[in-house]
Amino acid sequence: MTFGDSLTAGVAGRSYPENLQELLDRNGLRYRVDNQGVSGDTTTDGLARIDNVISQHPRLVLLEFGGNDGLRGVPVTATEKNLDEMIRRLKNENIPLVLLGITLPPNYGSDYVKPFTEMFPRLAKKYRLKLMAFLLVHVYQKSTLMQPDGIHPNGEGNKIVAHDVFELIKPMLAAETLR
């Protein structure tokens, strides 16, 4: 299950979860990707939806939140607290998860961007999670792979994001049919 904000939700037919599903299928890994991304969601919204995720008993959660918190200037401590609570609750239910981090444009200032960016590795270390420190690492500064807003990948960019996520999670996957 992919669980996050607009970076996860994407645009129909062009999201990284849809591309991830294609990669899984092509590689004979019979998993079903359930895209639980909601554009505009903050970590507060994610925390409010975490029980819905837990109730579905997913075999793996790809957790991606924080960008909207950062763009709105939410204190990093509040964002980290919400992410920590989501992770804790998933771990308490023995649901494996991968943390997909994000960063912010430099114009937000290093006093905000640095602690924001550092919270993802800190949480991954605390909970011993696989981490992609920056989900958009291979697309962010390439205008041909980003939408005009400069924040969201376009269709081609999401193919690259999906490939990066696939390579990260491939060792965790078993060749079996999952629901």
Secondary structure, 3 states (H helix, E strand, C coil): CEEECHHHHCCCCCCHHHHHHHHHHHCCCCCCCCEEECCCCCHHHHHHHHHHHHHCCCCCEEEECCHHHHHCCCCHHHHHHHHHHHHHHHHHCCCCEEEECCCCCHHHCHHHHHHHHHHHHHHHHHHCCEEECCCCCCCCCCHHHECCCCCCECHHHHHHHHHHHHHHHHHHCCCCCCC
